[in-house]
Structures are given as C-alpha cells and as structure tokens.
Amino acid sequence: MAIVNVTPDSFSDGGRYASVSEAVTACAEFVAAGADMLDVGGESTRPGAARVAPVEQVERVVPVIEALRRDPRFDGTPISVDTTMASVARAALDAGADAVNDVSGLGDDGPAMLELLGASDCGYILMHRLRPPEADSYSDRYAEAPRYGDVVAEVKAALRAGLERLDLHGVARERVVLDPGLGFGKTVEQNLELIRRSGELLRLGLPLLSGLSRKSFVGRWALNRDSEPSERLKGTLRLSAEHVRQGARLLRVHDVSAHASLGMSSA
C-alpha cells in the first residue's frame, strides 16, 4: 500500500508531490515497483501537525484521484483516501476511491462517517488512536509516556468497540481492515509490543494493516539514537518483515520497491 501524501508537511515526504502530475508519476512508479494499492492523503497526521480544513483536503486529494482514475495504467488498482472527515471521504469516493483510511478510528467525525459507510459499499480501515496528532508526540520523545494497563488488550478492546459501531450501521466486516495505530499515542516499547502480539489482534477475525514505515520508534529501535526518516529504511524493512511474520497482511509504506524486493507484495 503506497503512501501518496499530497501535503506540504508530512514527516517523511511532505511537499514531494507538489502537483497532480508529480503525484500521478509517483503512483505509476509505485505500481510498477509492486504496489497493490495507493493511499492518497491531504492532511498530515504527524505529531504536532495542524489540522487541515475538509475543503482544503478535498482540493488536494480529489484532483489526484480523478487523474488516477482517468489513467489506464491504474485500471484495477484500489485507491484509498487517508482522511478522518466524512465530507472528504465522500468526495474521494465520488472521484473514484475504493476505501477510506480513517486514522481517528471514527473519533473525529464518527456519526457522519458511519452514515457514509452505511450508505456505501467501500472498504474501511479502522485504526486505533489514543489522541489527535496535535496533542501527540513522537514515540521516542514523550515527556510522560501514554498510560496503558496492557497496550495490546486496550487496543484490541477499542478496535472491537469500533467494529460494533460499524455493525450497527450495516457495514459488513469483510469490508474492514484493522490497524493498531503504530506510532499513534504509543511509546517505542508499546509499538514493539503491538507488533510482537499481533496474533491477539487477529483473533478479532479481520486482516491487520502495518503502518510503521520510517516512524520515529523504528529509528530508535534500529539505531538507538535520534534519526531522520531517511535513515530508517533498513529498520523499517526489518520490522515490516517481523510484522508480516506475526500476521500483518497489508503494509502501508513509503518504500515500495524495497519492500516488494523482499517478497512483501502480492503483485
């Protein structure tokens, strides 16, 4: 699942795709390298990021999705929109997106998102998030660590509660993928614990997404020091492989070719 951030401030690739044509060119390279899916987002969710108004998100993501859907190179390639807002999701779906990647886990715009999902047949990625990005910190920089009695049990319970809300709105479970929210309100060790104990999350009976690409906890684990996102590829590959070994089946990544070369693609 290739990350396509049409944002100026994402932690790893902010500003890289400054135009629709640049985004489409990158998507073509991702698919050629082995991407099975494209995830297009118009709002950074890095810790401390400012919120982006829905209308601005729409202005960023919809032209890219429309261009991808006009291009025969992407026939049959699923597209998800990375947003927490129902109005953005609706516009993206109307433009040709197939799924909604909601990092808020129905927390930001839950009632409207549930209404949209209930009236649609799109896919949905349900993620666990402890707090919104503007109130969060990088995993290795917490002044006070997020408090969990048992991080895996609490993430599992939150995901189960989200599934029950989706059930009530007629969202079939075969449309849903679960995401433990690595890097969102978790310390380095809490993220690693979620990877190690993925089997417990899989007991919810749905596929698991791994979203650890180039995140700060990866750098701290792999290098044992402060690091830049560009330094974290080797650590990302090692942890991605481990997450797959523990049962993850969908990888959201910046480095498609490197992951595909390890056989972590169905293409």
Secondary structure, DSSP 8 states (H G I E B T S, - for coil): -EEEE--S--TTTTTS--SHHHHHHHHHHHHHHT-S-EEEESS--STT-----HHHHHHHHHHHHHHHHH-GGGTT--EEEE-S-HHHHHHHHHHT--EEEETTTTTTTHHHHHHHHHT---EEEEE--SS-GGG---TT--SS----SSHHHHHHHHHHHHHHHHHHTT--GGGEEEE--TTSS--HHHHHHHHHTHHHHHTTSS-BEE--TT-HHHHHHHHSS---GGG-HHHHHHHHHHHHHTT--EE-BS-HHHHHHTT----
